[in-house]
């Protein structure tokens, strides 16, 4: 808590205690700098309290529901007796609480001064919190993001965002999900496993529209098989709600009815009324603009995380926080390569990707300089054991490195570590082919794919 003895001036003053803010705080403190961390809610931010961690807990419960329902396929006579949402939520909250205790303990042990309250930038080196002013030789803006809606689409009642969806104490029988990106497909996956009938509406031509088109199409095939309906390439027009449910109209005249409408159209930067513009911080549609060193061009003000244009991922914000702390400390860290940030979507089946899509690689290097290969998980022993289908797609520069890895299948997100090393270290398929991958693992499929791309496919059919 803030008291009379709380310092008022710091080497680094951070506005926002989410993944980017707390990472900057911990690293700066480790490097011997004095740190103030302003947070109006709880340290940990969206990711810990109403984002990555709670949604992944729901997805794990969903996986257990599917396992119970499908046990007979494996000779295990199990059945699903129902979903107890209050108990699911209690388990989810338990995970959050344990992580939160660990994080607050860590912040305290590193002697980071946490200033509780709503902070506003009132000078290029000053933040005001609850009428008190604090100064920082360096300021880090890390105010995070919020669940967006569409213009004129009011959130309330049966029209909800992920914030309300995470608190629901009941499972909707039917649900419409507006948005086929990460948040949309993850909730569609959870509710389907819990027994809901789900329809996704996506204005772009594919689900997971930011992924390589092969992954998007593969996910659509898998969702069709799971009984998840989706309408792509069509825009939302309006919604009416009653005590019974919602009636959604699309621009092509389609009318859909369900218990609930989840608005999952992405996250917007939380930068309104924080004083950024008044201090001359460059902005574009609410985002804070920086150079590749994450500096805003104003005073010693830096920005990290979801408010900086690019991938809105907790691990990106976390790495940017570390980068900025090291930059301030004069360590001249290597700039983060945005395309080499790993991306995982945790629906069933999972999507994992790192590097360039085939389309991006063609745009960058030219069609004749790019080669791609898809390795089907049908040839992978562990995937057969798990009963999952999917593939690993490699994108390489001809006679050059692998520049993109795209994966579809249960648990493929766990393979993203090696995939990231391959792409980040500019490995050629010939460099990866001799590495020994343990058998039987799904990781082996990554090795086999590189063997095939290096011209020595052992299990692939010509």
C-alpha positions in Angstrom: 0.0 0.0 0.0 1.0 3.6 -0.5 2.1 5.4 2.7 4.0 8.5 3.7 7.3 6.5 3.4 6.5 5.4 -0.2 9.2 6.9 -2.5 7.9 9.5 -5.0 10.6 9.2 -7.6 12.1 6.2 -9.4 14.6 5.2 -12.1 11.7 3.4 -13.9 8.0 4.2 -13.4 5.6 1.8 -15.0 2.0 2.4 -15.8 0.2 -1.0 -15.8 1.0 -4.3 -14.0 0.1 -6.8 -16.7 2.6 -9.2 -18.4 4.6 -6.3 -20.0 4.6 -4.1 -16.9 5.5 -6.6 -14.3 8.2 -8.2 -16.5 9.8 -4.7 -17.0 9.5 -4.1 -13.2 11.1 -7.5 -12.2 14.0 -7.1 -14.8 14.7 -3.5 -14.0 14.8 -4.3 -10.3 17.1 -7.2 -11.0 19.4 -4.8 -12.8 19.6 -2.5 -9.8 17.2 0.2 -10.8 14.5 1.6 -8.5 11.0 0.7 -9.7 7.5 2.0 -9.2 4.6 0.0 -10.6 1.2 1.6 -10.9 -1.8 -0.8 -11.1 -5.5 0.1 -10.5 -6.6 -3.6 -10.2 -4.4 -6.6 -9.6 -0.9 -7.2 -10.7 -0.9 -9.9 -13.5 -3.3 -8.0 -15.8 -5.6 -9.5 -18.4 -3.6 -12.6 -19.0 -3.6 -13.9 -15.5 -7.1 -12.7 -14.3 -9.4 -12.7 -17.3 -7.4 -13.9 -20.4 -4.9 -16.7 -21.1 -4.9 -18.5 -17.7 -8.7 -18.7 -17.1 -9.5 -19.6 -20.7 -6.8 -22.4 -20.7 -8.2 -23.7 -17.5 -11.7 -23.9 -19.2 -10.1 -25.6 -22.2 -8.5 -28.2 -19.9 -11.9 -28.9 -18.3 -13.3 -29.2 -21.9 -10.6 -31.7 -22.8 -11.6 -33.8 -19.8 -15.2 -33.7 -20.8 -14.3 -34.9 -24.3 -12.2 -37.7 -22.8 -15.0 -38.9 -20.5 -17.5 -38.8 -23.4 -15.2 -40.7 -25.8 -13.6 -43.2 -23.4 -15.3 -46.1 -25.1 -13.2 -45.6 -28.2 -10.2 -46.6 -26.1 -11.9 -49.4 -24.2 -12.5 -47.3 -21.1 -16.1 -47.4 -20.1 -16.5 -43.8 -19.0 -19.4 -41.4 -19.5 -20.0 -37.7 -19.1 -22.6 -37.1 -16.3 -22.6 -33.3 -16.8 -20.7 -30.1 -16.3 -20.8 -28.4 -12.9 -19.9 -24.8 -13.9 -19.6 -23.5 -10.3 -17.0 -26.3 -9.7 -15.2 -25.6 -13.0 -15.0 -21.9 -12.0 -13.7 -22.8 -8.5 -10.9 -24.9 -10.1 -10.2 -22.1 -12.6 -10.1 -19.5 -9.8 -7.8 -21.8 -7.7 -5.2 -21.8 -10.5 -5.4 -18.0 -10.8 -5.1 -17.4 -7.1 -2.0 -19.7 -6.8 -0.3 -17.9 -9.6 -1.3 -14.5 -8.3 0.1 -15.2 -4.8 3.4 -16.3 -6.4 3.6 -13.2 -8.6 2.8 -10.7 -5.8 5.4 -12.5 -3.6 7.9 -12.1 -6.3 7.2 -8.4 -6.9 7.5 -7.8 -3.2 10.7 -9.7 -2.8 12.3 -7.7 -5.7 11.5 -4.5 -3.8 9.3 -3.1 -6.5 7.1 -0.3 -5.1 3.5 -1.1 -6.1 1.3 2.0 -6.3 -2.4 1.1 -6.2 -4.8 3.2 -8.1 -5.6 4.7 -11.5 -2.6 6.4 -13.0 -2.6 9.3 -15.5 0.5 10.6 -17.4 0.6 14.3 -16.5 4.2 15.1 -17.6 6.8 13.4 -19.7 8.3 12.0 -16.5 5.3 12.2 -14.1 2.3 10.0 -13.4 -0.5 11.1 -11.1 -2.3 8.4 -8.9 -5.1 9.3 -6.6 -4.0 13.0 -6.5 -0.4 12.1 -5.7 2.4 12.7 -8.2 5.3 10.2 -8.9 8.2 10.8 -11.2 10.4 8.4 -13.2 13.7 9.1 -15.0 12.1 6.6 -17.5 8.4 5.9 -18.0 7.0 2.6 -19.4 3.5 2.7 -20.7 1.9 -0.8 -20.2 -1.8 -0.1 -19.8 -2.9 -3.2 -21.7 -6.2 -4.0 -23.6 -9.9 -4.4 -23.2 -12.5 -6.6 -24.9 -13.7 -4.6 -27.9 -17.2 -4.5 -29.4 -18.5 -3.2 -32.8 -19.8 0.3 -33.2 -23.4 0.4 -31.9 -23.2 -3.1 -30.4 -24.0 -2.7 -26.7 -22.6 -5.2 -24.3 -25.2 -6.3 -21.7 -27.7 -9.0 -20.8 -27.2 -11.9 -23.2 -24.7 -10.0 -25.3 -21.4 -10.6 -23.6 -17.6 -10.5 -24.1 -15.0 -12.9 -22.9 -15.0 -11.0 -19.5 -18.6 -12.1 -18.8 -18.2 -15.5 -20.5 -15.4 -16.4 -18.0 -17.8 -15.7 -15.1 -20.8 -17.7 -16.4 -22.2 -20.2 -13.9 -24.2 -22.1 -16.6 -23.5 -23.7 -20.0 -25.5 -22.2 -22.8 -27.5 -24.8 -24.9 -26.9 -22.7 -28.0 -24.4 -19.9 -28.6 -23.4 -17.5 -31.4 -19.8 -16.4 -31.4 -19.1 -13.2 -33.3 -15.5 -13.4 -34.4 -13.5 -16.4 -35.6 -10.1 -15.3 -34.3 -8.3 -16.8 -31.3 -10.8 -15.8 -28.6 -13.8 -16.8 -30.7 -12.6 -20.3 -31.7 -11.3 -21.1 -28.1 -14.7 -20.3 -26.6 -16.5 -22.2 -29.4 -14.3 -25.2 -28.6 -15.0 -25.0 -24.9 -18.8 -24.7 -25.2 -19.0 -27.5 -27.8 -17.1 -29.8 -25.4 -19.5 -28.8 -22.7 -22.4 -29.8 -24.9 -23.5 -26.5 -26.5 -24.5 -26.0 -30.1 -22.2 -23.2 -31.4 -22.3 -21.0 -34.5 -19.3 -18.7 -35.3 -19.8 -15.6 -37.5 -16.6 -14.3 -39.1 -16.5 -11.4 -41.6 -13.2 -12.5 -43.2 -13.1 -15.5 -45.6 -11.7 -18.0 -43.0 -11.7 -18.9 -39.3 -8.3 -18.1 -37.7 -7.8 -15.5 -40.5 -4.3 -14.4 -39.3 -2.9 -17.9 -39.7 -1.5 -19.7 -42.8 -4.5 -20.5 -45.1 -3.7 -24.2 -44.8 -4.2 -24.0 -41.0 -7.4 -22.1 -41.3 -8.9 -24.6 -43.8 -7.7 -27.5 -41.6 -9.3 -26.0 -38.5 -12.6 -25.5 -40.5 -12.6 -29.2 -41.5 -12.0 -30.2 -37.9 -14.7 -27.9 -36.5 -17.2 -29.2 -39.1 -16.4 -32.7 -37.9 -17.0 -31.6 -34.3 -20.4 -30.1 -35.3 -19.4 -26.5 -34.9 -21.3 -24.3 -37.5 -19.6 -21.3 -38.9 -20.5 -18.6 -41.4 -17.4 -16.9 -42.9 -17.2 -13.9 -45.3 -20.4 -12.4 -43.9 -20.8 -9.4 -41.7 -22.9 -8.9 -38.6 -25.9 -6.5 -38.9 -27.7 -6.4 -35.6 -29.0 -8.2 -32.5 -32.2 -8.2 -30.6 -32.4 -9.8 -27.2 -35.3 -11.1 -25.0 -35.6 -13.0 -21.7 -35.4 -16.2 -23.8 -32.3 -15.4 -25.9 -30.8 -13.4 -28.8 -31.8 -13.0 -32.4 -28.8 -12.1 -34.6 -29.2 -10.7 -38.2 -26.4 -10.9 -40.7 -25.9 -8.6 -43.7 -26.9 -11.4 -46.1 -30.3 -11.7 -44.5 -29.5 -14.8 -42.4 -31.2 -14.8 -38.9 -29.6 -16.9 -36.1 -31.1 -17.5 -32.7 -29.3 -18.7 -29.5 -29.2 -18.3 -25.8 -26.2 -16.0 -25.9 -24.1 -13.8 -28.2 -20.4 -13.8 -27.4 -18.7 -10.7 -29.0 -15.1 -11.8 -29.7 -14.0 -9.2 -32.3 -10.5 -8.7 -30.7 -9.0 -6.5 -28.1 -8.6 -2.8 -28.2 -5.7 -0.8 -26.6 -6.5 0.6 -23.2 -5.2 4.2 -23.7 -8.2 6.5 -23.4 -8.1 9.3 -20.8 -4.6 8.3 -19.6 -3.0 11.6 -20.7 -0.9 10.0 -23.4 -1.9 12.4 -26.2 -1.6 15.5 -24.0 2.1 14.6 -23.4 2.6 14.3 -27.2 2.9 10.5 -27.2 2.4 9.5 -30.9 -0.9 7.5 -31.3 -2.8 5.8 -34.1 -6.4 4.6 -33.5 -5.7 4.3 -29.8 -2.4 2.4 -30.2 0.9 3.9 -29.0 3.5 4.1 -31.8 7.1 3.3 -31.0 10.3 2.6 -32.9 11.9 -1.0 -32.9 13.5 -0.1 -29.6 10.0 0.4 -28.1 10.7 4.1 -27.6 7.9 6.6 -28.3 10.1 9.4 -29.4 9.0 11.6 -26.5 11.3 12.1 -23.5 12.3 8.8 -21.9 8.9 7.3 -22.5 8.6 3.6 -23.7 5.6 1.4 -24.4 5.1 -2.3 -24.3 2.4 -5.0 -24.7 -1.1 -4.8 -26.2 -1.0 -1.0 -26.6 1.8 -1.3 -29.2 0.6 -2.3 -32.7 1.3 -6.0 -33.4 0.4 -9.4 -31.9 -1.6 -9.0 -28.7 0.1 -11.9 -26.8 1.1 -12.1 -23.2 4.5 -13.5 -24.0 5.2 -10.7 -26.5 4.4 -8.1 -23.8 6.5 -10.1 -21.3 9.5 -10.1 -23.6 9.1 -6.4 -24.5 9.1 -5.6 -20.8 12.4 -7.4 -20.3 13.7 -5.7 -23.5 12.8 -2.2 -22.3 14.3 -2.7 -18.8 17.6 -3.8 -20.4 17.4 -0.9 -22.8 17.0 1.5 -20.0 19.9 -0.1 -18.1 22.1 0.4 -21.1 22.5 -3.3 -22.1 21.6 -2.6 -25.8 19.5 -5.8 -26.2 18.7 -7.2 -29.6 15.5 -5.9 -31.1 12.6 -8.4 -31.0 11.7 -9.9 -34.4 7.9 -9.7 -34.5 7.3 -12.5 -37.0 9.4 -14.9 -34.8 7.0 -14.6 -31.9 5.3 -18.0 -31.4 1.5 -18.1 -31.7 -0.7 -20.8 -30.2 -4.5 -21.1 -30.4 -5.7 -23.6 -27.7 -8.9 -24.8 -29.3 -9.4 -28.5 -30.2 -7.5 -29.2 -32.4 -4.7 -26.7 -31.5 -3.0 -24.4 -33.8 0.7 -23.5 -33.4 2.7 -21.3 -35.7 5.9 -19.2 -35.8 7.5 -17.2 -38.6 6.0 -16.3 -42.0 2.9 -17.8 -43.6 3.5 -19.2 -47.1 1.7 -16.1 -48.5 4.0 -13.7 -46.5 7.1 -15.7 -47.6 6.1 -15.4 -51.3 5.5 -11.7 -50.9 8.9 -11.3 -49.3 11.1 -13.7 -51.4 9.1 -14.3 -54.6 7.1 -17.4 -55.6 10.0 -19.2 -57.3 12.1 -18.8 -54.1 9.7 -20.4 -51.7 9.0 -24.1 -51.1 6.5 -25.6 -48.7 5.8 -29.1 -47.4 3.0 -30.5 -45.3 3.7 -33.6 -43.1 0.6 -35.4 -42.1 0.3 -36.5 -38.5 -1.3 -39.7 -39.8 2.3 -41.0 -40.0 3.1 -40.1 -36.4 2.8 -42.8 -33.7 1.9 -40.6 -30.8 -0.7 -38.7 -32.8 -2.3 -42.1 -33.7 -2.3 -43.0 -30.0 -4.0 -39.7 -29.1 -6.5 -40.1 -31.9 -5.6 -36.7 -33.4 -5.3 -35.7 -37.0 -3.6 -32.7 -38.5 -0.3 -31.7 -40.1 2.9 -29.8 -39.8 3.6 -27.3 -42.6 7.1 -26.0 -43.3 7.8 -23.0 -45.4 11.4 -22.5 -46.5 13.5 -20.3 -48.8 14.8 -22.5 -51.7 18.4 -23.5 -50.7 17.8 -21.4 -47.6 16.4 -21.5 -44.1 13.0 -22.5 -42.8 11.1 -19.2 -42.4 7.7 -20.5 -41.2 6.3 -23.5 -39.2 2.5 -24.1 -39.0 1.0 -26.9 -37.0 -2.5 -28.3 -36.5 -3.5 -31.1 -34.2 -4.1 -31.9 -30.5 -1.3 -30.6 -28.3 0.8 -29.2 -31.1 1.3 -26.0 -29.1 3.7 -28.0 -27.0 6.0 -28.3 -30.1 6.3 -24.5 -30.6 9.5 -24.3 -28.6 11.7 -26.2 -31.1 9.8 -24.6 -34.0 10.7 -21.2 -32.6 14.4 -22.1 -32.3 14.4 -23.5 -35.9 12.9 -20.3 -37.4 14.8 -17.8 -35.1 18.2 -19.4 -35.7 17.7 -19.5 -39.5 18.1 -23.3 -39.6 18.0 -25.1 -42.9 16.0 -28.4 -43.1 19.4 -30.1 -43.5 20.4 -28.7 -40.1 17.4 -30.1 -38.3 17.2 -33.5 -40.2 20.1 -35.1 -38.2 18.7 -34.1 -34.8 17.3 -37.1 -33.0 13.6 -36.7 -32.0 12.4 -39.1 -29.3 10.0 -41.9 -30.3 7.1 -42.0 -29.9 6.4 -38.3 -29.5 4.5 -35.7 -31.5 7.8 -33.9 -31.5 9.1 -36.6 -33.9 6.7 -35.3 -36.5 8.7 -32.0 -36.5 11.8 -34.0 -37.2 10.2 -36.1 -39.9 8.9 -33.0 -41.7 12.4 -31.6 -41.8 13.8 -34.9 -43.1 11.2 -34.8 -45.9 12.0 -31.2 -46.7 15.7 -32.0 -46.7 15.0 -34.6 -49.4 15.1 -37.8 -47.4 11.5 -38.6 -46.4 11.4 -41.9 -44.5 7.7 -42.2 -43.7 6.2 -39.8 -46.3 4.5 -41.2 -49.4 5.8 -39.9 -52.7 
